[in-house]
Amino acid sequence: MSEKVQQFQSYTVGDNMPIKNKTETVVEKKRGIYALPPSVQLVVLIVIVFALYVVHSGCQEWLFRTEIKDYGMVVTLMQFGFCTMFGMVEQKIRSGKLERKVPLKTYAGIALLTVGTSGLSNTSLGSLNYPTQLIFKSSKLIPVMVGGILIQGKKFSMYDLVSCLLMTVGLIMFVLTDQKVSPNFEATGIILISLALCCDAAIGKI
């Protein structure tokens, strides 16, 4: 059990001079996950995030196997509606007022790009199967590197460039194969998911 030890010193005043009388030790016990070592906390949180992401992906794939796959923006509206509700509940639960430290226009830009990446990604499922969409979403490295070179003038190592090249080749091969075996494959889906990746990459540049 992790413990936080705080020491308090009491004083007596005599002849206008402070004299240390004694030292008191108060032990504050941590509860829940905070009682675990930092390394164990990290592993626990990683497992929780991974498990929740698997549940989210499973529910999303099941949802888009139905007729709702043609209404990706409606699903996006529902997602952000629930996020807004949860955010309002969190503000009510937390004590004290949270101060905004970032300009409002930055929040507006992030919100617009987040809606873009989620909306375009959900809409693309009307033209792509779910595995193809996940493969593309995992390749955010490509637009990030391209944007870094063209916009910010960054220079990447040969290792990074080779990794990006191999990922690009892998995506091309996967798309060409998927085009032959998937009856729902359309070029519109590729364009939409590519635009979603660009929005996702631009979030990190704000």
Secondary structure as UniProt FT lines:
FT   STRAND          3..14
FT   TURN            15..16
FT   STRAND          17..29
FT   HELIX           32..35
FT   HELIX           38..63
FT   TURN            64..65
FT   HELIX           67..70
FT   HELIX           72..93
FT   HELIX           104..124
FT   TURN            125..127
FT   HELIX           130..137
FT   TURN            138..140
FT   HELIX           141..150
FT   HELIX           158..181
FT   TURN            183..184
FT   HELIX           187..203
FT   TURN            204..205
//
